């Protein structure tokens, strides 16, 4: 009886691992946009943290360089934060909200 129960648990863990791998692949291709300066600077990156696009409003090109650099940094930080939030939400859908430690692999 114990043996059958353990086998069922392992099958469930393997199915969850397969779902997690699928979601991780989907996350890597998702795009998220961070912005600063009320949308004057936008950075789009993938769930894998690869920057796809940087958009700078023309009105900023005549302004001082230091302000533009600050806005780009802020947009980058916003994009990273949004990617992390999105990744966490997507993984929670697979794990049913169960918080797994970073790097934890299933089956155990």
Legacy VTK file of the C-alpha trace (Angstrom):
# vtk DataFile Version 3.0
C-alpha trace
ASCII
DATASET POLYDATA
POINTS 108 float
0.000 0.000 0.000
2.796 2.427 0.885
4.638 1.524 -2.292
1.660 2.420 -4.513
1.140 5.695 -2.675
4.782 6.657 -3.095
4.617 5.810 -6.799
1.604 8.080 -7.180
3.413 10.918 -5.406
6.408 10.497 -7.726
4.133 10.557 -10.793
2.503 13.759 -9.548
5.905 15.309 -8.885
7.098 14.344 -12.366
3.952 15.836 -13.939
4.506 19.058 -11.980
8.125 19.177 -13.124
7.037 18.811 -16.760
4.508 21.629 -16.326
7.160 23.809 -14.691
9.577 23.227 -17.576
6.863 24.186 -20.062
6.012 27.357 -18.118
9.707 28.255 -17.784
10.066 28.035 -21.573
6.971 30.228 -22.012
8.282 32.729 -19.459
11.616 32.996 -21.274
9.771 34.201 -24.392
7.314 36.565 -22.681
8.025 40.258 -23.075
7.562 42.811 -20.297
8.033 46.576 -20.612
9.386 48.782 -17.853
9.206 52.539 -18.081
10.215 55.776 -16.424
9.543 59.469 -16.871
5.821 58.808 -17.410
6.603 56.580 -20.388
9.295 58.763 -21.962
11.797 55.904 -21.602
10.689 52.293 -22.111
12.699 49.102 -21.937
11.235 45.810 -23.115
12.844 42.602 -21.923
12.063 38.910 -21.991
11.335 36.729 -19.009
14.925 35.558 -19.375
16.105 39.143 -18.730
17.255 39.801 -22.299
16.630 43.389 -23.410
14.693 43.452 -26.690
14.007 47.167 -27.122
14.949 50.533 -25.688
12.641 53.412 -26.604
13.559 57.019 -25.816
11.138 59.827 -26.566
12.623 62.416 -28.942
11.925 65.191 -26.444
14.614 63.747 -24.150
17.372 63.860 -26.733
17.768 67.616 -26.358
17.831 67.436 -22.531
20.857 66.836 -20.381
22.668 63.533 -20.627
22.638 62.837 -16.881
18.836 62.993 -16.673
18.510 60.641 -19.648
20.931 58.180 -18.043
18.892 58.263 -14.825
15.676 57.619 -16.736
17.218 54.685 -18.633
18.467 53.165 -15.368
15.046 53.630 -13.753
13.284 52.043 -16.743
15.709 49.112 -16.642
15.077 48.578 -12.938
11.326 48.769 -13.525
11.561 46.194 -16.332
13.571 43.798 -14.141
11.054 44.183 -11.303
8.141 43.513 -13.658
9.859 40.449 -15.147
10.440 39.029 -11.663
6.805 39.640 -10.682
5.558 38.052 -13.912
7.833 35.032 -13.504
6.653 34.529 -9.930
2.987 34.758 -10.974
3.443 32.279 -13.821
5.238 29.759 -11.617
2.570 30.132 -8.896
-0.014 29.004 -11.452
1.881 25.724 -11.858
2.666 25.125 -8.205
-0.776 26.153 -6.990
0.727 28.991 -5.016
3.120 26.671 -3.200
6.351 28.594 -2.655
9.297 26.482 -3.784
12.815 27.518 -2.855
14.793 28.979 -5.792
16.472 26.235 -7.798
14.398 23.448 -6.252
13.910 20.645 -8.749
11.003 18.236 -8.949
10.679 15.304 -8.476
12.503 15.461 -5.166
LINES 1 109
108 0 1 2 3 4 5 6 7 8 9 10 11 12 13 14 15 16 17 18 19 20 21 22 23 24 25 26 27 28 29 30 31 32 33 34 35 36 37 38 39 40 41 42 43 44 45 46 47 48 49 50 51 52 53 54 55 56 57 58 59 60 61 62 63 64 65 66 67 68 69 70 71 72 73 74 75 76 77 78 79 80 81 82 83 84 85 86 87 88 89 90 91 92 93 94 95 96 97 98 99 100 101 102 103 104 105 106 107
